[in-house]
C-alpha cells in the first residue's frame, strides 16, 4: 500500500446559481454613470464644484486617517496631502479666473 505525499484536491461541485449570478453581473448592459455634468455648466462653475468636491474628499481622507495605524495610516495621509494640493491649485485657478 503506497501512501500519497500530496492529498487529492477538494472536489469542486459547480453551483449553477453562483454561475448565473456572476454571468448576469458581468454581461449586463453598462449602467448609466453615477455622476453627470450639465452641458451648460460654465468653466468657472465647474472649477468651483471641483473645489467643493476636493474639500469633501480631503475631509473624508482626514477622518479616515484618524482611525488607522501603520502603513494604512500613511497611505490615507498621503492621499489627504495630494487632495489638499489639488484643492490649493484649483482654488488658485478659481482666484485667477475671478480676478479677470
C-alpha positions as CSV (number, residue, x, y, z in Angstrom):
1,X,0.0,0.0,0.0
2,X,1.5,3.3,-1.2
3,X,0.8,6.4,0.8
4,X,0.4,9.6,-1.3
5,X,2.5,12.5,-0.2
6,X,0.1,15.1,-1.6
7,X,-3.6,14.7,-0.9
8,X,-6.2,14.9,-3.6
9,X,-7.6,18.4,-4.1
10,X,-11.1,19.0,-2.8
11,X,-13.8,18.2,-5.3
12,X,-15.4,21.2,-7.0
13,X,-19.1,20.9,-7.4
14,X,-20.3,23.8,-9.7
15,X,-23.1,25.9,-8.2
16,X,-25.4,26.9,-11.0
17,X,-26.9,29.8,-9.1
18,X,-23.5,31.2,-8.4
19,X,-22.5,30.8,-12.0
20,X,-25.7,32.5,-13.3
21,X,-25.3,35.4,-10.8
22,X,-21.7,36.0,-11.9
23,X,-22.6,35.8,-15.6
24,X,-25.5,38.2,-15.2
25,X,-23.3,40.7,-13.3
26,X,-20.6,40.8,-16.0
27,X,-22.9,40.6,-19.0
28,X,-25.5,43.1,-18.0
29,X,-25.6,46.3,-20.0
30,X,-23.4,49.1,-18.7
31,X,-25.3,51.2,-16.1
32,X,-25.5,54.9,-16.6
33,X,-22.8,56.9,-14.9
34,X,-23.4,57.8,-11.3
35,X,-22.3,61.4,-11.9
36,X,-23.0,63.6,-14.9
37,X,-22.4,67.2,-15.8
38,X,-24.9,69.5,-17.4
39,X,-23.7,70.6,-20.8
40,X,-24.4,74.3,-19.9
41,X,-22.1,74.3,-16.9
42,X,-19.6,77.2,-17.2
43,X,-15.9,76.7,-16.7
44,X,-16.0,78.9,-13.5
45,X,-18.9,76.9,-12.0
46,X,-17.2,73.6,-12.9
47,X,-14.0,74.8,-11.2
48,X,-15.9,75.9,-8.1
49,X,-17.6,72.5,-7.9
50,X,-14.2,70.8,-8.3
51,X,-13.0,72.8,-5.3
52,X,-16.1,71.7,-3.3
53,X,-15.5,68.1,-4.2
54,X,-11.9,68.3,-3.3
55,X,-12.8,69.8,0.1
56,X,-15.2,66.9,0.8
57,X,-12.6,64.4,-0.3
58,X,-10.0,66.0,1.9
59,X,-12.3,65.8,4.9
60,X,-13.1,62.2,4.2
61,X,-9.4,61.3,3.9
62,X,-8.6,63.2,7.1
63,X,-11.4,61.3,9.0
64,X,-10.2,58.0,7.6
65,X,-6.6,58.8,8.6
66,X,-7.7,59.2,12.3
67,X,-8.9,55.6,12.6
68,X,-5.8,53.9,11.1
69,X,-2.3,53.0,12.2
70,X,0.9,52.0,10.4
71,X,1.1,51.8,6.6
72,X,-2.7,52.2,6.0
73,X,-2.5,55.5,8.0
74,X,0.5,56.7,5.9
75,X,-1.4,55.9,2.7
76,X,-4.5,57.7,3.9
77,X,-2.4,60.7,5.0
78,X,-0.6,60.8,1.6
79,X,-4.0,60.7,-0.1
80,X,-5.2,63.6,2.1
81,X,-2.0,65.5,1.2
82,X,-2.4,65.0,-2.6
83,X,-6.1,66.1,-2.4
84,X,-5.1,69.2,-0.4
85,X,-2.5,70.0,-3.1
86,X,-5.1,69.6,-5.8
87,X,-7.6,71.8,-3.9
88,X,-5.0,74.5,-3.4
89,X,-4.3,74.6,-7.2
90,X,-8.0,74.5,-8.0
91,X,-8.6,77.4,-5.6
92,X,-5.8,79.4,-7.1
93,X,-7.1,78.8,-10.6
94,X,-10.6,80.0,-9.5
95,X,-9.0,83.1,-7.9
96,X,-7.2,83.8,-11.2
97,X,-10.4,83.4,-13.1
98,X,-12.4,85.7,-10.9
99,X,-9.6,88.3,-11.0
100,X,-10.1,88.9,-14.7
